[in-house]
Amino acid sequence: MKIVADESLDFNIVQAIRDVGFDVWAVVEQDPSIKRPSRLHSSKTLYC
């Protein structure tokens, strides 16, 4: 399963999810200033 993590999600949770084998695209790592509609577009582009 691929997960998009908004920057409001604590990064420790992102790491914990990754540690159990999930693919996580974390906004805070990629582009923390990106606007919400762009996040949806980015996640669709990456994972669809």
N, C-alpha and C positions, 0 to 999 in steps of 0.2 A: 504494500500500500504506500502511496506517495502522499505526503502531507505538506500543506503550506501553513507555516506558522507566522501569524501576525506578530509585529514587534511588541505587542502588549503581553504576549506569553513569556513567562519567565524562561530565560535561556537554559537554566538547569533542567527544565522540563523538556526542552528541545533535545538536549544531550541525552537525557534518560530515554526518550523515544528512539533516538538514533542507536543507543546502546543495545536495544532489543531488536534491532534490525530494520527499522523503518527508514525510508528515504524522506528526509525533511528539508524543504526549501525554506529557510528562515529569512524573513524580510530584513531583520536587523543585520544580518551578514551581507545581504545582497545589495539592498538599497533602502536604508531606513527612512529616507525622505519621500519615498514613492507614495502617491495618492491612492486611495482605496480602489477606484475603478481600474487604475493601472495595475494594481496588485492582482486583481482578478484576471486581467488580460495576460499578465506575465505568467501566472500559474497555469492558465489554459495553454499558453504557448509552450511552456516547459513540459507539461505532463500529458497533453492530449495528442 
